[in-house]
């Protein structure tokens, strides 16, 4: 049986961040256990492969979960967490999303992996964790460690070996798992009024009847409902709610009076009602709005343009979600993310009940929480 000072279970963004910091102290014998064939596989896919690793607008307003005060303290303290891990150059876009200048997410994995050369890596799933920190692996090995970091991810995207089964490592030791929901995910909706719109993209302001939040961005119509970055951004607010209706406001740069004046002039010129919105909206969207209005009353048509409601029937599920909403109860950990129930057990990343908006917030949490844990462990040693 092999013995370690620290065993990190989970080689995603938070686990790699934790390992990279611990690796700076060569006296700390560390092992990184991961079930995947490649470390950081999910990290390599982030930001559509471009590596959206943070955001310039880093505030608590972008996070959800059971202890936002602690999440804010971790993600906002000490500046940009990623700068402690990566010595490359960074760029940001108009939305504040931060990327490596090379726009290559897989390069972030390469940098982190290059920093953990003195860390043992075991490619196998941890199937049990006993109170004396004896870890049994799927490959038949057993290892022991003085400290354990659970950075096993959540339940989203099981192709990255995150199917939710690893929460049991924490719950078997007495921790509580809050309800889980898919987040940053496509929404299933009633398709009565959008059957002809599959594959069409439109910029909209999106709102919902269960929250005051409004988001603006792309909406993509599908055969099951809606997708696009505006929908991903709205999904954290509605994934755990019932009786949800979302509202799409087309032409967000124009007010009702401006739209009325343009459409009124078109009607007076003799334009057929079915072509009234031609050139103003995508033709198929325009015709769908006219059909839904079932009237040539401009006020009714404009009301639908600005409030195109769709009942939400659910989400596309964990297999398509970018992150998990819910996790190990944040009220059961200290400010250094150490368990209040089991000393020397730490948590980092998505396994905890913290999730963020689309736009680099979840990677910021992963990196910052991994660093927080590593620094706490080094301080204790």
Secondary structure as UniProt FT lines:
FT   STRAND          2..9
FT   HELIX           13..22
FT   TURN            23..24
FT   TURN            26..27
FT   STRAND          30..34
FT   TURN            39..42
FT   HELIX           43..45
FT   TURN            46..50
FT   STRAND          54..55
FT   HELIX           60..62
FT   STRAND          63..65
FT   HELIX           68..76
FT   TURN            77..78
FT   HELIX           81..84
FT   STRAND          90..92
FT   TURN            94..95
FT   STRAND          97..100
FT   TURN            101..102
FT   HELIX           105..114
FT   TURN            117..118
FT   STRAND          120..123
FT   STRAND          126..129
FT   TURN            131..132
FT   STRAND          134..137
FT   TURN            138..139
FT   STRAND          142..150
FT   HELIX           158..160
FT   HELIX           165..167
FT   HELIX           168..171
FT   TURN            172..174
FT   STRAND          181..183
FT   STRAND          187..189
FT   TURN            192..196
FT   TURN            198..199
FT   STRAND          201..208
FT   TURN            209..210
FT   STRAND          211..221
FT   STRAND          225..227
FT   HELIX           229..238
FT   TURN            239..240
FT   STRAND          245..250
FT   TURN            252..253
FT   HELIX           256..268
FT   TURN            269..270
FT   HELIX           273..275
FT   TURN            276..277
FT   TURN            279..280
FT   HELIX           283..293
FT   HELIX           298..306
FT   STRAND          308..315
FT   TURN            318..320
FT   STRAND          323..325
FT   HELIX           330..332
FT   TURN            335..336
FT   STRAND          338..339
FT   TURN            343..344
FT   STRAND          345..347
FT   HELIX           349..351
FT   STRAND          354..356
FT   TURN            358..360
FT   HELIX           361..380
//
